[in-house]
Amino acid sequence: MTRRWLNERKHEYYYLKAKHMDYRSRAAFKLLQIDERFRIFRPGDSVVDLGASPGGWSQVARELIGERGRIIGVDLVPIRPLDGVDTIVGDITSAETIKELLSRFGGKADVVISDMAPNIGGNYSTDHARSVHLCGFVLDVCDRLLKENGKMVMKVFMGDLFKQLKDHTELRFDKVSVYTPEATRKESSEVYVIGEGFHAREAPLRPLPPDEPVTKFRKRGELK
Ligand SMILES: C[S@@+](CC[C@H](N)C(=O)[O-])C[C@H]1O[C@@H](n2cnc3c(N)ncnc32)[C@H](O)[C@@H]1O
């Protein structure tokens, strides 16, 4: 049995399991495994899900927070309606989307989760840099929206900027862990950063980005 064969079987296993359990993505199992390890969600929590489409993570969060909880999902592409999940179509790198999220949420969240991934262009360092860039916006959303002691989960592609991102995360959270759930493909460079015990910083908030998204690409692989 080659490693590739094993990986393909694992991929197929989670694909079939997701279909069977009515989850919209295999990624749902990553969040379930993260929650099993870190106990992210509690009944009644309010949750922001960034990069939520097609909705697998929102489904898992919804199950774990129960009827009393609330969740809002944001994505560049529309999220098919999901019971008990509010959605926003928008780019989290634009002020317009951030303002809409703040006004629609109308309070502070217990948990911010992000499975956002940039368009993969094929160049490892560019993809990594774009992923870290998106994570910067996840931390911004935490600064504006997360409760004291709140929790955060975000995906990032590993690379040489990772240490910097982790340092920025540690400025905000008492405990920061890096975790690769079993459901992640072995060849993937993605890891999940888990922040527990959020505390608002003394430093002023980073100014909102322009209304126009900053992650727009003129063509595949080219930053605007
Ligand atoms: C791996 S998918 C998320 C899968 C989701 N967690 C699930 O379980 O169904 C990554 C998502 O990030 C979204 N995304 C990427 N950049 C974004 C941005 N700047 N603003 C909002 N969403 C973004 C993509 O559109 C894509 O749907």
The ligand as an ORCA input file, in Angstrom:
! r2SCAN-3c Opt
* xyz 0 1
  C     -12.184     25.543      2.221
  S     -13.520     26.591      1.831
  C     -14.434     26.597      3.328
  C     -15.214     25.339      3.561
  C     -16.177     25.461      4.744
  N     -15.465     25.603      6.002
  C     -17.083     24.261      4.847
  O     -16.868     23.415      5.713
  O     -18.024     24.164      4.040
  C     -12.770     28.176      1.863
  C     -13.729     29.323      1.598
  O     -13.068     30.558      1.867
  C     -13.703     31.538      1.081
  N     -12.901     32.778      1.036
  C     -11.659     32.931      0.517
  N     -11.263     34.214      0.599
  C     -12.274     34.894      1.207
  C     -12.466     36.254      1.558
  N     -11.544     37.182      1.287
  N     -13.632     36.620      2.160
  C     -14.590     35.676      2.409
  N     -14.463     34.365      2.089
  C     -13.320     33.968      1.493
  C     -13.824     30.837     -0.271
  O     -14.804     31.450     -1.076
  C     -14.199     29.416      0.147
  O     -15.584     29.201      0.082
*
